[in-house]
């Protein structure tokens, strides 16, 4: 079989997306005839018809094989082309990774230290986000995401790294911690410091504190665990944050691990076509070595439904 040109694939993709040769021609700055010729050449290479079009008709229709090829390409091709564009613009190797602010602030420096031993000349660009990570990978803005959410999106395949527990934290001067089952009642009337709306850890904390119909009204909402913890240290209220945010040096606060809350799972995801990329594989391995065991509990066998990269 002859080698398939990216130009031919891109033209077919745009014809299928716009439903016409003219729409693809405008998108790609080609003539109508060039767009049609590209598709015909691709059909010759693949030895099968991809598009049905009648003479003079403004719209085209995809054959079953054409629909199958378009489904295979969408939306991976957009992501690949976006990444190629950014690589060419930057003219420098880079890896763009998104993750919650707390994971980067507290956990990721040790991962980066190991990773940069393998790729010392590469730029590691970090986007500190909790929400919209899947969308950022799908539109080509990110290559990899570390997330406490499972997307269930085949375009952004994820691997379970491990899980961790949350802890109740509050000013040291408030005295001894309550029993875990008494925390929702203990929290009533006390100022609650938490994350911005929509963040995973805020949702878990609100669900827990709102058991038995209690109304949970945050006093302070902020973007990440370091900011939340700082507010607690200053005596502004209590919070529920990852247990690994609290260390023995934190004398201004008290903490108690919440074993009656569900474990928070942490997933490693990437654009599907980058799964075998050396940088992505290296980062996944470094995350496993530095985080699983020291910080994250390893996945149980029943939780591993997808083989590792």
Secondary structure, DSSP 8 states (H G I E B T S, - for coil): -----HHHHHHHHHHHHHTSHHHHHHHHT--HHHHHHHHHHHHHHHTS--EE--TT-S--EE-HHHHHHHHHHTTHHHHHHHHHHHHHHHTS-EEEEEE-HHIIIIIIHHHHHHHHHH-TTSEEEEEE-SSSHHHHHHTTS-SEEEESS----GGG-EEEEEEE-EEEEEEGGG-S---GGGHHHHHTTS-BEEE-TT-HHHHHHHHHHTGGG-----SEEESSHHHHHHHHHTTS-BEEEEGGG--TT-TTEEEEE-TTS--EEEEEEE-GGGTT-HHHHHHHHHHHHHHBTTTBEE--GGG--S---
